[in-house]
Amino acid sequence: MHDVIIIGAGIVGCAAAYSLSKYKLRVLVVEQGPDVAMAASRANSGIIHAGYDPPPGTLMADLNVQGNAMYPDLCRKLDVPFRNNGSLVVAREGEEEQLEELLRRGRANGVPDLAILGRDEVLNREPNIAKDVAAALYAPTAGLISPWEMTLAFAQVAAVNGVTFRFNTRVTGVLTEDDRIAGLETTAGRLAARVVINAAGVHADLLAHMAGAERYEILPRKGQYLLLDKELDGWVKHTVFPLPNPKSKGVLVLPTVDGNILAGPTAEDILDREDNSTTREGLARVRESALQLFPDLPLNRVISSFAGIRAVPVDGDFIIRSSARIWGWIDAGGIQSPGLTAAPAIADKLIRLVAGLIPLQPREEHHDRRSTLRLRELPLQERQRWIQRNPLYGRIICRCEGVSEGEIVDALHGPVSATTLDGVKQRTRAGAGRCQGGFCQPRLLTIVARELGISPCAVTKAGPGSPLVAGRLNKGGAGDEE
Ligand SMILES: Cc1cc2nc3c(=O)[nH]c(=O)nc-3n(C[C@H](O)[C@H](O)[C@H](O)COP(=O)(O)OP(=O)(O)OC[C@H]3O[C@@H](n4cnc5c(N)ncnc54)[C@H](O)[C@@H]3O)c2cc1C
C-alpha cells in the first residue's frame, strides 16, 4: 500500500515527489514513458517567467510569482544551471498602451522591478533587435533553466529520499471504494494507494473523469520551435517576446541556458494529444515571426526543431484541488504555461492538500542537495584530477559538446538513471550538439548496451518501439541478433 501515488513524471509530478520526500510517506511515481519529462516538461521554452502575463487573482498569477522567487535558491541547492537574463516584451509605435496594461497587471500580481524602457535602451540591451521597436516592458526577474534537468533534479533527490519511480507504466483505471481512492489499475497491474495526485499533463482531464472526480476539459495546443547553434551564444541576450495575443505569448526569441538560440513556439489547436510532430508550415511561421523581432537572425544555423503540447484548461486557470466527490483524489490539471515556473509553488500547494487528507510527519533526515559532474565546465587542472581517478573521464565520446565516456557511464547508473539514448543525451548533452549525434551515436549505443548488459538491438532511442538497430547483416542476416 502506498500513501501517495503520483501519476506523471513531468515537472509537476517530480516537484511534488521532491516535496513529499521530506515526509515519512511511501510515495510512488507512475509514468507511462521511459523517463522523466517525456511530454510538456521536455519541450517548452525553459523560461522562468516573471509573472506579468496571467490575469490577477488567478492561481496561475499567484503560483507564477511564487515559483519565480523560489527558483534561484532551488537551482543552487539542486545544481541546476539558472540564467537570470531578464525578459523584454517589445512594442512598435502605437502599441505602447499594451505595455502599460502588462505593467499594471504585473504590479497587481506582485512582480518586482518592472519597467518600461524606451527605444534607445532596448537597442542598447539588444543590438540585433528590429530597429522599428518603440519601447519594451523589462522584467529583470525572468530567467532560464533547462526544464529537463530541473525535472531530473527533483526526481533524483526524491529517489534518494526513498520515492519509487515506475516507468513504462500507464495508468488505465482508477479504483475506488465507497467514493474513496483505493488504488490504480496500470499496465503493470494494480497498485494500492490512499491518495492519488493526478499530474498527467495533457491527459489529466481524462484521468479525473475516470476517477469520477469533478469534470474539466483540456485542449491540446501545439508549439513548434527551431533551435540554433551554440556558436551564436550572446547574439540574443534577453528573452524577447512580441505583444501577447489571446491564444499565447506569441513567437519569441531567446537564448537557452546552454547558449543556443531558440525561436518559437507556434500555438496550434490540435485533436491528437500525442501529436508532437513538426510541420513545414509551422516552422515557416516560426521563421517569419522570429524575423519580425530579429530581422538578421541567422536561420542558416538551425540545428534542430521540436514541438511540445500545452495542456490548455478550457476554463483558463490551473486546476489544483482535492476532489469533493472522491476522497483521496487530488488534481493538478490544466498546467499550461507558466507551469514550469509555477511547479515548485504548485508542489507546495499539493503538499497542503495531501496534509488535509493524511497526517504528514517530517523525516528527521532527508537529502536536499544534488551535484552533477560537468567536466567541460571545470578548469583543466581539476579535469585532470578526475581523469587520474577514472581514465574514462578522459575519453571524449561526443565531440560537439565535449562529453566523456565517464559522464555517460555515470548517467546510466545511480538514482533515476538513463535507460535510453535520449535519456543519456538529456543527462549529459551527448548527441545534443551541432551534429545531433551523427558522429557519436554508434559509440553511445555500444556504451549503453555494455553498461546495461543488453544486446545493442535492445537499446532504444526513447523506450519501447524505438530500436536503433535491427540486427547484424552477416551470417543470419538482418534480424539475427548475434
Ligand atoms: C510549447 C510550450 C512552451 C512552454 N513554455 C513554458 C515556459 O517557457 N515557461 C513555463 O513556465 N512554462 C512553459 N510551458 C508550460 C510547461 O511546460 C508545463 O506547464 C509543464 O511542463 C507541465 O508539467 P506537467 O508535469 O503538468 O505535465 P507533463 O510534463 O506533460 O507531464 C505529464 C506526464 O504524465 C504522463 N502521463 C500522462 N498520462 C499518463 C497515464 N495514463 N499513466 C502514466 N503516466 C501518464 C506523461 O507521459 C507525462 O510524462 C510551456 C509548454 C509548452 C507546451
Ligand as a Chemical Component Dictionary entry (heavy atoms), coordinates in Angstrom:
data_LIG
# 
_chem_comp.id                   LIG 
_chem_comp.type                 NON-POLYMER 
_chem_comp.pdbx_formal_charge   0 
_chem_comp.three_letter_code    LIG 
# 
loop_
_chem_comp_atom.comp_id 
_chem_comp_atom.atom_id 
_chem_comp_atom.alt_atom_id 
_chem_comp_atom.type_symbol 
_chem_comp_atom.charge 
_chem_comp_atom.model_Cartn_x 
_chem_comp_atom.model_Cartn_y 
_chem_comp_atom.model_Cartn_z 
_chem_comp_atom.pdbx_ordinal 
LIG C1  C1  C 0 5.276  24.883 -26.205 1  
LIG C2  C2  C 0 5.310  25.102 -24.734 2  
LIG C3  C3  C 0 6.050  26.146 -24.177 3  
LIG C4  C4  C 0 6.066  26.354 -22.799 4  
LIG N1  N1  N 0 6.910  27.283 -22.273 5  
LIG C5  C5  C 0 6.952  27.450 -20.925 6  
LIG C6  C6  C 0 7.885  28.341 -20.349 7  
LIG O1  O1  O 0 8.754  28.876 -21.013 8  
LIG N2  N2  N 0 7.816  28.561 -19.014 9  
LIG C7  C7  C 0 6.887  27.956 -18.222 10 
LIG O2  O2  O 0 6.827  28.258 -17.046 11 
LIG N3  N3  N 0 6.034  27.047 -18.748 12 
LIG C8  C8  C 0 6.073  26.760 -20.061 13 
LIG N4  N4  N 0 5.251  25.835 -20.604 14 
LIG C9  C9  C 0 4.376  25.079 -19.726 15 
LIG C10 C10 C 0 5.101  23.926 -19.039 16 
LIG O3  O3  O 0 5.923  23.246 -19.950 17 
LIG C11 C11 C 0 4.056  22.991 -18.473 18 
LIG O4  O4  O 0 3.173  23.738 -17.685 19 
LIG C12 C12 C 0 4.661  21.906 -17.600 20 
LIG O5  O5  O 0 5.708  21.250 -18.261 21 
LIG C13 C13 C 0 3.568  20.925 -17.238 22 
LIG O6  O6  O 0 4.142  19.903 -16.468 23 
LIG P1  P1  P 0 3.286  18.658 -16.067 24 
LIG O7  O7  O 0 4.153  17.841 -15.173 25 
LIG O8  O8  O 0 1.950  19.091 -15.563 26 
LIG O9  O9  O 0 2.955  17.898 -17.432 27 
LIG P2  P2  P 0 3.856  16.986 -18.386 28 
LIG O10 O10 O 0 5.242  17.438 -18.460 29 
LIG O11 O11 O 0 3.102  16.873 -19.647 30 
LIG O12 O12 O 0 3.878  15.581 -17.624 31 
LIG C14 C14 C 0 2.768  14.745 -17.547 32 
LIG C15 C15 C 0 3.281  13.317 -17.515 33 
LIG O13 O13 O 0 2.207  12.438 -17.278 34 
LIG C16 C16 C 0 2.421  11.266 -18.006 35 
LIG N5  N5  N 0 1.131  10.589 -18.187 36 
LIG C17 C17 C 0 0.046  11.052 -18.842 37 
LIG N6  N6  N 0 -0.944 10.131 -18.790 38 
LIG C18 C18 C 0 -0.465 9.089  -18.085 39 
LIG C19 C19 C 0 -1.014 7.818  -17.692 40 
LIG N7  N7  N 0 -2.266 7.451  -18.034 41 
LIG N8  N8  N 0 -0.247 6.975  -16.963 42 
LIG C20 C20 C 0 1.037  7.310  -16.617 43 
LIG N9  N9  N 0 1.597  8.493  -16.975 44 
LIG C21 C21 C 0 0.862  9.362  -17.680 45 
LIG C22 C22 C 0 3.006  11.774 -19.322 46 
LIG O14 O14 O 0 3.722  10.760 -20.007 47 
LIG C23 C23 C 0 3.884  12.912 -18.853 48 
LIG O15 O15 O 0 5.225  12.488 -18.660 49 
LIG C24 C24 C 0 5.256  25.559 -21.968 50 
LIG C25 C25 C 0 4.527  24.494 -22.517 51 
LIG C26 C26 C 0 4.591  24.234 -23.877 52 
LIG C27 C27 C 0 3.905  23.033 -24.431 53 
# 
loop_
_chem_comp_bond.comp_id 
_chem_comp_bond.atom_id_1 
_chem_comp_bond.atom_id_2 
_chem_comp_bond.value_order 
_chem_comp_bond.pdbx_ordinal 
LIG C1  C2  SING 1  
LIG C2  C3  SING 2  
LIG C2  C26 DOUB 3  
LIG C3  C4  DOUB 4  
LIG C4  N1  SING 5  
LIG C4  C24 SING 6  
LIG N1  C5  DOUB 7  
LIG C5  C6  SING 8  
LIG C5  C8  SING 9  
LIG C6  O1  DOUB 10 
LIG C6  N2  SING 11 
LIG N2  C7  SING 12 
LIG C7  O2  DOUB 13 
LIG C7  N3  SING 14 
LIG N3  C8  DOUB 15 
LIG C8  N4  SING 16 
LIG N4  C9  SING 17 
LIG N4  C24 SING 18 
LIG C9  C10 SING 19 
LIG C10 O3  SING 20 
LIG C10 C11 SING 21 
LIG C11 O4  SING 22 
LIG C11 C12 SING 23 
LIG C12 O5  SING 24 
LIG C12 C13 SING 25 
LIG C13 O6  SING 26 
LIG O6  P1  SING 27 
LIG P1  O7  DOUB 28 
LIG P1  O8  SING 29 
LIG P1  O9  SING 30 
LIG O9  P2  SING 31 
LIG P2  O10 DOUB 32 
LIG P2  O11 SING 33 
LIG P2  O12 SING 34 
LIG O12 C14 SING 35 
LIG C14 C15 SING 36 
LIG C15 O13 SING 37 
LIG C15 C23 SING 38 
LIG O13 C16 SING 39 
LIG C16 N5  SING 40 
LIG C16 C22 SING 41 
LIG N5  C17 SING 42 
LIG N5  C21 SING 43 
LIG C17 N6  DOUB 44 
LIG N6  C18 SING 45 
LIG C18 C19 SING 46 
LIG C18 C21 DOUB 47 
LIG C19 N7  SING 48 
LIG C19 N8  DOUB 49 
LIG N8  C20 SING 50 
LIG C20 N9  DOUB 51 
LIG N9  C21 SING 52 
LIG C22 O14 SING 53 
LIG C22 C23 SING 54 
LIG C23 O15 SING 55 
LIG C24 C25 DOUB 56 
LIG C25 C26 SING 57 
LIG C26 C27 SING 58 
# 
